[in-house]
Amino acid sequence: MMHSDNAGSIALTKDPTFHAHSKHIDVQFHYTWEQVDEKDVAFKYLPTDHMPADIMTKALPHSKHEKFTMLLGLSHTDHCNNSPLQQ
């Protein structure tokens, strides 16, 4: 199961017919369509508020950073205070 917060990309995985906005999709994307068609992979919408991968790609408010850190099973360390860059 693949989660995405992009409803448009999920729609393209379900309906590979030509759309004006998708005419330049790389040929490699056809592999994804084949995998969905063969039921080897499925995509599910997950709202961005519940997308812990955002911690790796976006600047987040402290509360979201803490929430996603916990969801990913990561722990907070205080190494920043002992960084050689701060000395």
PDB file with SEQRES, HELIX, SHEET and CRYST1 records, atoms N, CA, C and O in Angstrom:
SEQRES   1 A   87  MET MET HIS SER ASP ASN ALA GLY SER ILE ALA LEU THR          
SEQRES   2 A   87  LYS ASP PRO THR PHE HIS ALA HIS SER LYS HIS ILE ASP          
SEQRES   3 A   87  VAL GLN PHE HIS TYR THR TRP GLU GLN VAL ASP GLU LYS          
SEQRES   4 A   87  ASP VAL ALA PHE LYS TYR LEU PRO THR ASP HIS MET PRO          
SEQRES   5 A   87  ALA ASP ILE MET THR LYS ALA LEU PRO HIS SER LYS HIS          
SEQRES   6 A   87  GLU LYS PHE THR MET LEU LEU GLY LEU SER HIS THR ASP          
SEQRES   7 A   87  HIS CYS ASN ASN SER PRO LEU GLN GLN                          
HELIX    1 AA1 ALA A    7  LYS A   14  1                                   8    
HELIX    2 AA2 ALA A   20  SER A   22  5                                   3    
HELIX    3 AA3 PHE A   29  ASP A   37  1                                   9    
HELIX    4 AA4 THR A   48  HIS A   50  5                                   3    
HELIX    5 AA5 ASP A   54  THR A   57  1                                   4    
HELIX    6 AA6 HIS A   62  LEU A   71  1                                  10    
HELIX    7 AA7 HIS A   79  ASN A   82  5                                   4    
HELIX    8 AA8 PRO A   84  GLN A   86  5                                   3    
SHEET    1 AA1 2 MET A   2  SER A   4  0                                        
SHEET    2 AA1 2 PHE A  43  TYR A  45  1                                        
CRYST1    1.000    1.000    1.000  90.00  90.00  90.00 P 1           1          
ATOM      1  N   MET A   1       0.852  -1.177   0.000  1.00  0.00           N  
ATOM      2  CA  MET A   1       0.000   0.000   0.000  1.00  0.00           C  
ATOM      3  C   MET A   1       0.895   1.236   0.000  1.00  0.00           C  
ATOM      4  O   MET A   1       1.755   1.395   0.866  1.00  0.00           O  
ATOM      5  N   MET A   2       0.686   2.083  -0.956  1.00  0.00           N  
ATOM      6  CA  MET A   2       1.409   3.349  -1.054  1.00  0.00           C  
ATOM      7  C   MET A   2       0.456   4.468  -0.650  1.00  0.00           C  
ATOM      8  O   MET A   2      -0.683   4.510  -1.114  1.00  0.00           O  
ATOM      9  N   HIS A   3       0.909   5.362   0.201  1.00  0.00           N  
ATOM     10  CA  HIS A   3       0.091   6.499   0.618  1.00  0.00           C  
ATOM     11  C   HIS A   3       0.564   7.759  -0.089  1.00  0.00           C  
ATOM     12  O   HIS A   3       1.761   7.959  -0.292  1.00  0.00           O  
ATOM     13  N   SER A   4      -0.387   8.604  -0.462  1.00  0.00           N  
ATOM     14  CA  SER A   4      -0.077   9.859  -1.124  1.00  0.00           C  
ATOM     15  C   SER A   4      -1.066  10.915  -0.676  1.00  0.00           C  
ATOM     16  O   SER A   4      -2.230  10.615  -0.406  1.00  0.00           O  
ATOM     17  N   ASP A   5      -0.594  12.167  -0.597  1.00  0.00           N  
ATOM     18  CA  ASP A   5      -1.508  13.265  -0.281  1.00  0.00           C  
ATOM     19  C   ASP A   5      -1.850  14.055  -1.546  1.00  0.00           C  
ATOM     20  O   ASP A   5      -2.322  15.189  -1.468  1.00  0.00           O  
ATOM     21  N   ASN A   6      -1.609  13.452  -2.698  1.00  0.00           N  
ATOM     22  CA  ASN A   6      -1.893  14.092  -3.972  1.00  0.00           C  
ATOM     23  C   ASN A   6      -2.993  13.308  -4.691  1.00  0.00           C  
ATOM     24  O   ASN A   6      -2.736  12.281  -5.319  1.00  0.00           O  
ATOM     25  N   ALA A   7      -4.214  13.812  -4.584  1.00  0.00           N  
ATOM     26  CA  ALA A   7      -5.369  13.118  -5.168  1.00  0.00           C  
ATOM     27  C   ALA A   7      -5.241  12.991  -6.686  1.00  0.00           C  
ATOM     28  O   ALA A   7      -5.689  12.001  -7.265  1.00  0.00           O  
ATOM     29  N   GLY A   8      -4.635  13.983  -7.331  1.00  0.00           N  
ATOM     30  CA  GLY A   8      -4.471  13.925  -8.787  1.00  0.00           C  
ATOM     31  C   GLY A   8      -3.581  12.778  -9.225  1.00  0.00           C  
ATOM     32  O   GLY A   8      -3.871  12.102 -10.212  1.00  0.00           O  
ATOM     33  N   SER A   9      -2.496  12.557  -8.493  1.00  0.00           N  
ATOM     34  CA  SER A   9      -1.600  11.459  -8.874  1.00  0.00           C  
ATOM     35  C   SER A   9      -2.266  10.107  -8.632  1.00  0.00           C  
ATOM     36  O   SER A   9      -2.054   9.166  -9.397  1.00  0.00           O  
ATOM     37  N   ILE A  10      -3.065  10.005  -7.580  1.00  0.00           N  
ATOM     38  CA  ILE A  10      -3.783   8.757  -7.321  1.00  0.00           C  
ATOM     39  C   ILE A  10      -4.796   8.503  -8.433  1.00  0.00           C  
ATOM     40  O   ILE A  10      -4.952   7.369  -8.887  1.00  0.00           O  
ATOM     41  N   ALA A  11      -5.484   9.556  -8.872  1.00  0.00           N  
ATOM     42  CA  ALA A  11      -6.461   9.406  -9.957  1.00  0.00           C  
ATOM     43  C   ALA A  11      -5.783   8.901 -11.228  1.00  0.00           C  
ATOM     44  O   ALA A  11      -6.353   8.083 -11.950  1.00  0.00           O  
ATOM     45  N   LEU A  12      -4.577   9.379 -11.507  1.00  0.00           N  
ATOM     46  CA  LEU A  12      -3.863   8.919 -12.699  1.00  0.00           C  
ATOM     47  C   LEU A  12      -3.492   7.445 -12.608  1.00  0.00           C  
ATOM     48  O   LEU A  12      -3.434   6.763 -13.631  1.00  0.00           O  
ATOM     49  N   THR A  13      -3.239   6.939 -11.400  1.00  0.00           N  
ATOM     50  CA  THR A  13      -2.906   5.517 -11.275  1.00  0.00           C  
ATOM     51  C   THR A  13      -4.120   4.640 -11.538  1.00  0.00           C  
ATOM     52  O   THR A  13      -3.979   3.481 -11.930  1.00  0.00           O  
ATOM     53  N   LYS A  14      -5.313   5.185 -11.325  1.00  0.00           N  
ATOM     54  CA  LYS A  14      -6.541   4.404 -11.507  1.00  0.00           C  
ATOM     55  C   LYS A  14      -7.092   4.512 -12.923  1.00  0.00           C  
ATOM     56  O   LYS A  14      -7.799   3.614 -13.380  1.00  0.00           O  
ATOM     57  N   ASP A  15      -6.777   5.599 -13.621  1.00  0.00           N  
ATOM     58  CA  ASP A  15      -7.321   5.827 -14.957  1.00  0.00           C  
ATOM     59  C   ASP A  15      -6.209   6.307 -15.880  1.00  0.00           C  
ATOM     60  O   ASP A  15      -5.980   7.511 -15.993  1.00  0.00           O  
ATOM     61  N   PRO A  16      -5.519   5.389 -16.538  1.00  0.00           N  
ATOM     62  CA  PRO A  16      -4.372   5.772 -17.367  1.00  0.00           C  
ATOM     63  C   PRO A  16      -4.744   6.330 -18.739  1.00  0.00           C  
ATOM     64  O   PRO A  16      -3.880   6.448 -19.609  1.00  0.00           O  
ATOM     65  N   THR A  17      -6.006   6.670 -18.944  1.00  0.00           N  
ATOM     66  CA  THR A  17      -6.384   7.229 -20.232  1.00  0.00           C  
ATOM     67  C   THR A  17      -5.774   8.621 -20.390  1.00  0.00           C  
ATOM     68  O   THR A  17      -5.351   9.244 -19.416  1.00  0.00           O  
ATOM     69  N   PHE A  18      -5.739   9.082 -21.608  1.00  0.00           N  
ATOM     70  CA  PHE A  18      -5.129  10.371 -21.921  1.00  0.00           C  
ATOM     71  C   PHE A  18      -5.900  11.516 -21.270  1.00  0.00           C  
ATOM     72  O   PHE A  18      -7.127  11.576 -21.344  1.00  0.00           O  
ATOM     73  N   HIS A  19      -5.169  12.412 -20.639  1.00  0.00           N  
ATOM     74  CA  HIS A  19      -5.715  13.653 -20.097  1.00  0.00           C  
ATOM     75  C   HIS A  19      -4.832  14.784 -20.597  1.00  0.00           C  
ATOM     76  O   HIS A  19      -3.629  14.594 -20.774  1.00  0.00           O  
ATOM     77  N   ALA A  20      -5.398  15.937 -20.823  1.00  0.00           N  
ATOM     78  CA  ALA A  20      -4.627  17.068 -21.348  1.00  0.00           C  
ATOM     79  C   ALA A  20      -3.442  17.402 -20.449  1.00  0.00           C  
ATOM     80  O   ALA A  20      -2.379  17.784 -20.939  1.00  0.00           O  
ATOM     81  N   HIS A  21      -3.616  17.262 -19.146  1.00  0.00           N  
ATOM     82  CA  HIS A  21      -2.544  17.622 -18.211  1.00  0.00           C  
ATOM     83  C   HIS A  21      -1.534  16.504 -18.002  1.00  0.00           C  
ATOM     84  O   HIS A  21      -0.529  16.706 -17.320  1.00  0.00           O  
ATOM     85  N   SER A  22      -1.774  15.348 -18.563  1.00  0.00           N  
ATOM     86  CA  SER A  22      -0.866  14.213 -18.343  1.00  0.00           C  
ATOM     87  C   SER A  22      -0.169  13.749 -19.614  1.00  0.00           C  
ATOM     88  O   SER A  22       0.426  12.672 -19.633  1.00  0.00           O  
ATOM     89  N   LYS A  23      -0.233  14.538 -20.660  1.00  0.00           N  
ATOM     90  CA  LYS A  23       0.319  14.072 -21.937  1.00  0.00           C  
ATOM     91  C   LYS A  23       1.841  13.967 -21.924  1.00  0.00           C  
ATOM     92  O   LYS A  23       2.406  13.307 -22.797  1.00  0.00           O  
ATOM     93  N   HIS A  24       2.513  14.582 -20.984  1.00  0.00           N  
ATOM     94  CA  HIS A  24       3.971  14.547 -20.951  1.00  0.00           C  
ATOM     95  C   HIS A  24       4.522  13.624 -19.860  1.00  0.00           C  
ATOM     96  O   HIS A  24       5.689  13.737 -19.484  1.00  0.00           O  
ATOM     97  N   ILE A  25       3.702  12.729 -19.362  1.00  0.00           N  
ATOM     98  CA  ILE A  25       4.166  11.790 -18.345  1.00  0.00           C  
ATOM     99  C   ILE A  25       5.174  10.841 -18.957  1.00  0.00           C  
ATOM    100  O   ILE A  25       4.964  10.304 -20.045  1.00  0.00           O  
ATOM    101  N   ASP A  26       6.265  10.641 -18.250  1.00  0.00           N  
ATOM    102  CA  ASP A  26       7.346   9.777 -18.720  1.00  0.00           C  
ATOM    103  C   ASP A  26       6.853   8.351 -18.929  1.00  0.00           C  
ATOM    104  O   ASP A  26       5.963   7.876 -18.224  1.00  0.00           O  
ATOM    105  N   VAL A  27       7.438   7.688 -19.896  1.00  0.00           N  
ATOM    106  CA  VAL A  27       7.076   6.304 -20.219  1.00  0.00           C  
ATOM    107  C   VAL A  27       7.249   5.396 -18.998  1.00  0.00           C  
ATOM    108  O   VAL A  27       6.518   4.416 -18.852  1.00  0.00           O  
ATOM    109  N   GLN A  28       8.196   5.707 -18.131  1.00  0.00           N  
ATOM    110  CA  GLN A  28       8.421   4.878 -16.942  1.00  0.00           C  
ATOM    111  C   GLN A  28       7.190   4.823 -16.044  1.00  0.00           C  
ATOM    112  O   GLN A  28       7.013   3.864 -15.293  1.00  0.00           O  
ATOM    113  N   PHE A  29       6.328   5.858 -16.117  1.00  0.00           N  
ATOM    114  CA  PHE A  29       5.128   5.860 -15.286  1.00  0.00           C  
ATOM    115  C   PHE A  29       4.173   4.755 -15.705  1.00  0.00           C  
ATOM    116  O   PHE A  29       3.339   4.327 -14.908  1.00  0.00           O  
ATOM    117  N   HIS A  30       4.280   4.290 -16.930  1.00  0.00           N  
ATOM    118  CA  HIS A  30       3.417   3.207 -17.395  1.00  0.00           C  
ATOM    119  C   HIS A  30       3.633   1.945 -16.554  1.00  0.00           C  
ATOM    120  O   HIS A  30       2.713   1.143 -16.392  1.00  0.00           O  
ATOM    121  N   TYR A  31       4.824   1.770 -16.029  1.00  0.00           N  
ATOM    122  CA  TYR A  31       5.106   0.641 -15.135  1.00  0.00           C  
ATOM    123  C   TYR A  31       4.181   0.684 -13.915  1.00  0.00           C  
ATOM    124  O   TYR A  31       3.669  -0.346 -13.478  1.00  0.00           O  
ATOM    125  N   THR A  32       3.975   1.885 -13.375  1.00  0.00           N  
ATOM    126  CA  THR A  32       3.080   2.032 -12.220  1.00  0.00           C  
ATOM    127  C   THR A  32       1.676   1.594 -12.587  1.00  0.00           C  
ATOM    128  O   THR A  32       1.026   0.883 -11.821  1.00  0.00           O  
ATOM    129  N   TRP A  33       1.197   2.013 -13.762  1.00  0.00           N  
ATOM    130  CA  TRP A  33      -0.137   1.599 -14.199  1.00  0.00           C  
ATOM    131  C   TRP A  33      -0.238   0.083 -14.294  1.00  0.00           C  
ATOM    132  O   TRP A  33      -1.235  -0.510 -13.881  1.00  0.00           O  
ATOM    133  N   GLU A  34       0.806  -0.540 -14.842  1.00  0.00           N  
ATOM    134  CA  GLU A  34       0.798  -1.993 -14.962  1.00  0.00           C  
ATOM    135  C   GLU A  34       0.735  -2.660 -13.590  1.00  0.00           C  
ATOM    136  O   GLU A  34       0.006  -3.635 -13.406  1.00  0.00           O  
ATOM    137  N   GLN A  35       1.489  -2.142 -12.635  1.00  0.00           N  
ATOM    138  CA  GLN A  35       1.508  -2.726 -11.297  1.00  0.00           C  
ATOM    139  C   GLN A  35       0.155  -2.566 -10.604  1.00  0.00           C  
ATOM    140  O   GLN A  35      -0.295  -3.476  -9.908  1.00  0.00           O  
ATOM    141  N   VAL A  36      -0.490  -1.423 -10.789  1.00  0.00           N  
ATOM    142  CA  VAL A  36      -1.838  -1.215 -10.224  1.00  0.00           C  
ATOM    143  C   VAL A  36      -2.822  -2.164 -10.892  1.00  0.00           C  
ATOM    144  O   VAL A  36      -3.647  -2.780 -10.217  1.00  0.00           O  
ATOM    145  N   ASP A  37      -2.742  -2.286 -12.205  1.00  0.00           N  
ATOM    146  CA  ASP A  37      -3.635  -3.159 -12.961  1.00  0.00           C  
ATOM    147  C   ASP A  37      -3.481  -4.621 -12.529  1.00  0.00           C  
ATOM    148  O   ASP A  37      -4.463  -5.360 -12.460  1.00  0.00           O  
ATOM    149  N   GLU A  38      -2.240  -5.028 -12.240  1.00  0.00           N  
ATOM    150  CA  GLU A  38      -1.978  -6.403 -11.802  1.00  0.00           C  
ATOM    151  C   GLU A  38      -2.194  -6.595 -10.293  1.00  0.00           C  
ATOM    152  O   GLU A  38      -1.975  -7.682  -9.758  1.00  0.00           O  
ATOM    153  N   LYS A  39      -2.620  -5.536  -9.630  1.00  0.00           N  
ATOM    154  CA  LYS A  39      -2.901  -5.555  -8.183  1.00  0.00           C  
ATOM    155  C   LYS A  39      -1.654  -5.856  -7.347  1.00  0.00           C  
ATOM    156  O   LYS A  39      -1.753  -6.413  -6.253  1.00  0.00           O  
ATOM    157  N   ASP A  40      -0.481  -5.486  -7.868  1.00  0.00           N  
ATOM    158  CA  ASP A  40       0.763  -5.644  -7.123  1.00  0.00           C  
ATOM    159  C   ASP A  40       0.992  -4.480  -6.167  1.00  0.00           C  
ATOM    160  O   ASP A  40       1.726  -4.605  -5.187  1.00  0.00           O  
ATOM    161  N   VAL A  41       0.359  -3.350  -6.460  1.00  0.00           N  
ATOM    162  CA  VAL A  41       0.482  -2.172  -5.608  1.00  0.00           C  
ATOM    163  C   VAL A  41      -0.845  -1.429  -5.645  1.00  0.00           C  
ATOM    164  O   VAL A  41      -1.569  -1.471  -6.639  1.00  0.00           O  
ATOM    165  N   ALA A  42      -1.148  -0.754  -4.552  1.00  0.00           N  
ATOM    166  CA  ALA A  42      -2.362   0.057  -4.475  1.00  0.00           C  
ATOM    167  C   ALA A  42      -1.997   1.401  -3.856  1.00  0.00           C  
ATOM    168  O   ALA A  42      -1.082   1.493  -3.039  1.00  0.00           O  
ATOM    169  N   PHE A  43      -2.714   2.423  -4.250  1.00  0.00           N  
ATOM    170  CA  PHE A  43      -2.485   3.759  -3.724  1.00  0.00           C  
ATOM    171  C   PHE A  43      -3.696   4.198  -2.922  1.00  0.00           C  
ATOM    172  O   PHE A  43      -4.838   3.930  -3.294  1.00  0.00           O  
ATOM    173  N   LYS A  44      -3.430   4.870  -1.828  1.00  0.00           N  
ATOM    174  CA  LYS A  44      -4.505   5.338  -0.954  1.00  0.00           C  
ATOM    175  C   LYS A  44      -4.216   6.775  -0.561  1.00  0.00           C  
ATOM    176  O   LYS A  44      -3.075   7.135  -0.271  1.00  0.00           O  
ATOM    177  N   TYR A  45      -5.264   7.594  -0.554  1.00  0.00           N  
ATOM    178  CA  TYR A  45      -5.123   8.990  -0.155  1.00  0.00           C  
ATOM    179  C   TYR A  45      -4.901   9.072   1.347  1.00  0.00           C  
ATOM    180  O   TYR A  45      -5.588   8.408   2.123  1.00  0.00           O  
ATOM    181  N   LEU A  46      -3.948   9.881   1.745  1.00  0.00           N  
ATOM    182  CA  LEU A  46      -3.680  10.152   3.151  1.00  0.00           C  
ATOM    183  C   LEU A  46      -3.492  11.657   3.277  1.00  0.00           C  
ATOM    184  O   LEU A  46      -2.585  12.218   2.662  1.00  0.00           O  
ATOM    185  N   PRO A  47      -4.339  12.322   4.068  1.00  0.00           N  
ATOM    186  CA  PRO A  47      -4.214  13.781   4.192  1.00  0.00           C  
ATOM    187  C   PRO A  47      -2.818  14.178   4.659  1.00  0.00           C  
ATOM    188  O   PRO A  47      -2.170  13.447   5.408  1.00  0.00           O  
ATOM    189  N   THR A  48      -2.370  15.332   4.213  1.00  0.00           N  
ATOM    190  CA  THR A  48      -1.017  15.779   4.527  1.00  0.00           C  
ATOM    191  C   THR A  48      -0.784  15.909   6.030  1.00  0.00           C  
ATOM    192  O   THR A  48       0.355  15.799   6.484  1.00  0.00           O  
ATOM    193  N   ASP A  49      -1.836  16.140   6.806  1.00  0.00           N  
ATOM    194  CA  ASP A  49      -1.691  16.219   8.264  1.00  0.00           C  
ATOM    195  C   ASP A  49      -1.308  14.886   8.882  1.00  0.00           C  
ATOM    196  O   ASP A  49      -0.860  14.837  10.027  1.00  0.00           O  
ATOM    197  N   HIS A  50      -1.482  13.803   8.130  1.00  0.00           N  
ATOM    198  CA  HIS A  50      -1.163  12.463   8.629  1.00  0.00           C  
ATOM    199  C   HIS A  50      -0.035  11.806   7.825  1.00  0.00           C  
ATOM    200  O   HIS A  50       0.115  10.584   7.849  1.00  0.00           O  
ATOM    201  N   MET A  51       0.751  12.612   7.120  1.00  0.00           N  
ATOM    202  CA  MET A  51       1.802  12.097   6.249  1.00  0.00           C  
ATOM    203  C   MET A  51       3.173  12.295   6.911  1.00  0.00           C  
ATOM    204  O   MET A  51       3.813  13.328   6.716  1.00  0.00           O  
ATOM    205  N   PRO A  52       3.624  11.300   7.696  1.00  0.00           N  
ATOM    206  CA  PRO A  52       4.887  11.478   8.422  1.00  0.00           C  
ATOM    207  C   PRO A  52       6.101  11.669   7.520  1.00  0.00           C  
ATOM    208  O   PRO A  52       7.118  12.191   7.976  1.00  0.00           O  
ATOM    209  N   ALA A  53       6.027  11.263   6.259  1.00  0.00           N  
ATOM    210  CA  ALA A  53       7.161  11.466   5.356  1.00  0.00           C  
ATOM    211  C   ALA A  53       7.444  12.952   5.134  1.00  0.00           C  
ATOM    212  O   ALA A  53       8.541  13.313   4.709  1.00  0.00           O  
ATOM    213  N   ASP A  54       6.468  13.814   5.418  1.00  0.00           N  
ATOM    214  CA  ASP A  54       6.671  15.255   5.261  1.00  0.00           C  
ATOM    215  C   ASP A  54       7.823  15.768   6.110  1.00  0.00           C  
ATOM    216  O   ASP A  54       8.405  16.808   5.802  1.00  0.00           O  
ATOM    217  N   ILE A  55       8.157  15.048   7.174  1.00  0.00           N  
ATOM    218  CA  ILE A  55       9.265  15.469   8.028  1.00  0.00           C  
ATOM    219  C   ILE A  55      10.580  15.467   7.249  1.00  0.00           C  
ATOM    220  O   ILE A  55      11.520  16.178   7.604  1.00  0.00           O  
ATOM    221  N   MET A  56      10.640  14.664   6.190  1.00  0.00           N  
ATOM    222  CA  MET A  56      11.862  14.561   5.387  1.00  0.00           C  
ATOM    223  C   MET A  56      11.894  15.557   4.224  1.00  0.00           C  
ATOM    224  O   MET A  56      12.946  15.767   3.620  1.00  0.00           O  
ATOM    225  N   THR A  57      10.749  16.173   3.908  1.00  0.00           N  
ATOM    226  CA  THR A  57      10.682  16.986   2.698  1.00  0.00           C  
ATOM    227  C   THR A  57      10.230  18.425   2.911  1.00  0.00           C  
ATOM    228  O   THR A  57      10.322  19.239   1.992  1.00  0.00           O  
ATOM    229  N   LYS A  58       9.743  18.756   4.111  1.00  0.00           N  
ATOM    230  CA  LYS A  58       9.180  20.087   4.322  1.00  0.00           C  
ATOM    231  C   LYS A  58       9.623  20.658   5.660  1.00  0.00           C  
ATOM    232  O   LYS A  58       9.917  19.925   6.604  1.00  0.00           O  
ATOM    233  N   ALA A  59       9.665  21.981   5.717  1.00  0.00           N  
ATOM    234  CA  ALA A  59       9.846  22.655   7.005  1.00  0.00           C  
ATOM    235  C   ALA A  59       8.494  22.613   7.708  1.00  0.00           C  
ATOM    236  O   ALA A  59       7.487  23.057   7.155  1.00  0.00           O  
ATOM    237  N   LEU A  60       8.473  22.083   8.913  1.00  0.00           N  
ATOM    238  CA  LEU A  60       7.213  21.891   9.632  1.00  0.00           C  
ATOM    239  C   LEU A  60       7.195  22.688  10.925  1.00  0.00           C  
ATOM    240  O   LEU A  60       8.244  22.962  11.508  1.00  0.00           O  
ATOM    241  N   PRO A  61       5.997  23.062  11.373  1.00  0.00           N  
ATOM    242  CA  PRO A  61       5.891  23.650  12.702  1.00  0.00           C  
ATOM    243  C   PRO A  61       6.353  22.622  13.750  1.00  0.00           C  
ATOM    244  O   PRO A  61       6.289  21.416  13.514  1.00  0.00           O  
ATOM    245  N   HIS A  62       6.807  23.104  14.881  1.00  0.00           N  
ATOM    246  CA  HIS A  62       7.354  22.229  15.915  1.00  0.00           C  
ATOM    247  C   HIS A  62       6.380  21.110  16.300  1.00  0.00           C  
ATOM    248  O   HIS A  62       6.793  19.965  16.487  1.00  0.00           O  
ATOM    249  N   SER A  63       5.087  21.439  16.419  1.00  0.00           N  
ATOM    250  CA  SER A  63       4.108  20.430  16.846  1.00  0.00           C  
ATOM    251  C   SER A  63       4.015  19.280  15.841  1.00  0.00           C  
ATOM    252  O   SER A  63       3.959  18.115  16.235  1.00  0.00           O  
ATOM    253  N   LYS A  64       3.999  19.605  14.539  1.00  0.00           N  
ATOM    254  CA  LYS A  64       3.954  18.547  13.519  1.00  0.00           C  
ATOM    255  C   LYS A  64       5.258  17.764  13.491  1.00  0.00           C  
ATOM    256  O   LYS A  64       5.249  16.545  13.321  1.00  0.00           O  
ATOM    257  N   HIS A  65       6.368  18.453  13.657  1.00  0.00           N  
ATOM    258  CA  HIS A  65       7.664  17.774  13.678  1.00  0.00           C  
ATOM    259  C   HIS A  65       7.691  16.744  14.806  1.00  0.00           C  
ATOM    260  O   HIS A  65       8.106  15.603  14.599  1.00  0.00           O  
ATOM    261  N   GLU A  66       7.253  17.140  15.984  1.00  0.00           N  
ATOM    262  CA  GLU A  66       7.214  16.219  17.134  1.00  0.00           C  
ATOM    263  C   GLU A  66       6.279  15.040  16.853  1.00  0.00           C  
ATOM    264  O   GLU A  66       6.627  13.894  17.134  1.00  0.00           O  
ATOM    265  N   LYS A  67       5.090  15.318  16.298  1.00  0.00           N  
ATOM    266  CA  LYS A  67       4.108  14.259  16.004  1.00  0.00           C  
ATOM    267  C   LYS A  67       4.680  13.250  15.013  1.00  0.00           C  
ATOM    268  O   LYS A  67       4.589  12.043  15.236  1.00  0.00           O  
ATOM    269  N   PHE A  68       5.270  13.738  13.914  1.00  0.00           N  
ATOM    270  CA  PHE A  68       5.796  12.843  12.885  1.00  0.00           C  
ATOM    271  C   PHE A  68       7.031  12.094  13.365  1.00  0.00           C  
ATOM    272  O   PHE A  68       7.252  10.947  12.977  1.00  0.00           O  
ATOM    273  N   THR A  69       7.840  12.739  14.210  1.00  0.00           N  
ATOM    274  CA  THR A  69       8.993  12.058  14.794  1.00  0.00           C  
ATOM    275  C   THR A  69       8.518  10.843  15.585  1.00  0.00           C  
ATOM    276  O   THR A  69       9.095   9.761  15.480  1.00  0.00           O  
ATOM    277  N   MET A  70       7.466  11.029  16.374  1.00  0.00           N  
ATOM    278  CA  MET A  70       6.907   9.937  17.164  1.00  0.00           C  
ATOM    279  C   MET A  70       6.314   8.847  16.262  1.00  0.00           C  
ATOM    280  O   MET A  70       6.540   7.659  16.494  1.00  0.00           O  
ATOM    281  N   LEU A  71       5.552   9.253  15.232  1.00  0.00           N  
ATOM    282  CA  LEU A  71       4.932   8.276  14.328  1.00  0.00           C  
ATOM    283  C   LEU A  71       5.958   7.421  13.597  1.00  0.00           C  
ATOM    284  O   LEU A  71       5.701   6.256  13.293  1.00  0.00           O  
ATOM    285  N   LEU A  72       7.119   8.001  13.317  1.00  0.00           N  
ATOM    286  CA  LEU A  72       8.182   7.267  12.621  1.00  0.00           C  
ATOM    287  C   LEU A  72       9.053   6.454  13.572  1.00  0.00           C  
ATOM    288  O   LEU A  72       9.954   5.734  13.140  1.00  0.00           O  
ATOM    289  N   GLY A  73       8.780   6.575  14.869  1.00  0.00           N  
ATOM    290  CA  GLY A  73       9.556   5.820  15.850  1.00  0.00           C  
ATOM    291  C   GLY A  73      10.937   6.400  16.082  1.00  0.00           C  
ATOM    292  O   GLY A  73      11.838   5.699  16.542  1.00  0.00           O  
ATOM    293  N   LEU A  74      11.111   7.671  15.770  1.00  0.00           N  
ATOM    294  CA  LEU A  74      12.387   8.335  15.995  1.00  0.00           C  
ATOM    295  C   LEU A  74      12.388   8.955  17.382  1.00  0.00           C  
ATOM    296  O   LEU A  74      11.330   9.185  17.969  1.00  0.00           O  
ATOM    297  N   SER A  75      13.558   9.218  17.895  1.00  0.00           N  
ATOM    298  CA  SER A  75      13.632   9.845  19.210  1.00  0.00           C  
ATOM    299  C   SER A  75      14.426  11.133  19.117  1.00  0.00           C  
ATOM    300  O   SER A  75      15.287  11.290  18.251  1.00  0.00           O  
ATOM    301  N   HIS A  76      14.128  12.035  20.007  1.00  0.00           N  
ATOM    302  CA  HIS A  76      14.796  13.330  20.052  1.00  0.00           C  
ATOM    303  C   HIS A  76      16.088  13.193  20.847  1.00  0.00           C  
ATOM    304  O   HIS A  76      16.111  12.601  21.926  1.00  0.00           O  
ATOM    305  N   THR A  77      17.152  13.745  20.300  1.00  0.00           N  
ATOM    306  CA  THR A  77      18.406  13.804  21.050  1.00  0.00           C  
ATOM    307  C   THR A  77      18.831  15.254  21.157  1.00  0.00           C  
ATOM    308  O   THR A  77      18.369  16.106  20.399  1.00  0.00           O  
ATOM    309  N   ASP A  78      19.692  15.522  22.081  1.00  0.00           N  
ATOM    310  CA  ASP A  78      20.120  16.892  22.323  1.00  0.00           C  
ATOM    311  C   ASP A  78      21.521  17.124  21.772  1.00  0.00           C  
ATOM    312  O   ASP A  78      22.298  17.886  22.346  1.00  0.00           O  
ATOM    313  N   HIS A  79      21.845  16.467  20.658  1.00  0.00           N  
ATOM    314  CA  HIS A  79      23.177  16.594  20.076  1.00  0.00           C  
ATOM    315  C   HIS A  79      23.442  18.000  19.543  1.00  0.00           C  
ATOM    316  O   HIS A  79      24.597  18.410  19.431  1.00  0.00           O  
ATOM    317  N   CYS A  80      22.403  18.728  19.218  1.00  0.00           N  
ATOM    318  CA  CYS A  80      22.598  20.070  18.648  1.00  0.00           C  
ATOM    319  C   CYS A  80      23.331  20.979  19.609  1.00  0.00           C  
ATOM    320  O   CYS A  80      24.120  21.823  19.182  1.00  0.00           O  
ATOM    321  N   ASN A  81      23.084  20.823  20.905  1.00  0.00           N  
ATOM    322  CA  ASN A  81      23.737  21.670  21.891  1.00  0.00           C  
ATOM    323  C   ASN A  81      25.219  21.344  22.032  1.00  0.00           C  
ATOM    324  O   ASN A  81      25.983  22.174  22.525  1.00  0.00           O  
ATOM    325  N   ASN A  82      25.633  20.176  21.616  1.00  0.00           N  
ATOM    326  CA  ASN A  82      27.038  19.761  21.731  1.00  0.00           C  
ATOM    327  C   ASN A  82      27.742  19.761  20.384  1.00  0.00           C  
ATOM    328  O   ASN A  82      28.837  19.213  20.256  1.00  0.00           O  
ATOM    329  N   SER A  83      27.131  20.363  19.392  1.00  0.00           N  
ATOM    330  CA  SER A  83      27.701  20.362  18.049  1.00  0.00           C  
ATOM    331  C   SER A  83      28.978  21.172  17.987  1.00  0.00           C  
ATOM    332  O   SER A  83      29.040  22.262  18.557  1.00  0.00           O  
ATOM    333  N   PRO A  84      30.003  20.670  17.310  1.00  0.00           N  
ATOM    334  CA  PRO A  84      31.235  21.436  17.157  1.00  0.00           C  
ATOM    335  C   PRO A  84      31.003  22.744  16.391  1.00  0.00           C  
ATOM    336  O   PRO A  84      31.780  23.689  16.521  1.00  0.00           O  
ATOM    337  N   LEU A  85      29.938  22.791  15.599  1.00  0.00           N  
ATOM    338  CA  LEU A  85      29.635  24.012  14.854  1.00  0.00           C  
ATOM    339  C   LEU A  85      29.205  25.153  15.757  1.00  0.00           C  
ATOM    340  O   LEU A  85      29.326  26.321  15.388  1.00  0.00           O  
ATOM    341  N   GLN A  86      28.704  24.823  16.938  1.00  0.00           N  
ATOM    342  CA  GLN A  86      28.245  25.865  17.858  1.00  0.00           C  
ATOM    343  C   GLN A  86      29.331  26.298  18.827  1.00  0.00           C  
ATOM    344  O   GLN A  86      29.097  27.185  19.648  1.00  0.00           O  
ATOM    345  N   GLN A  87      30.493  25.707  18.756  1.00  0.00           N  
ATOM    346  CA  GLN A  87      31.558  26.068  19.701  1.00  0.00           C  
ATOM    347  C   GLN A  87      32.408  27.197  19.179  1.00  0.00           C  
ATOM    348  O   GLN A  87      33.348  27.623  19.850  1.00  0.00           O  
TER     349      GLN A  87                                                      
END                                                                             
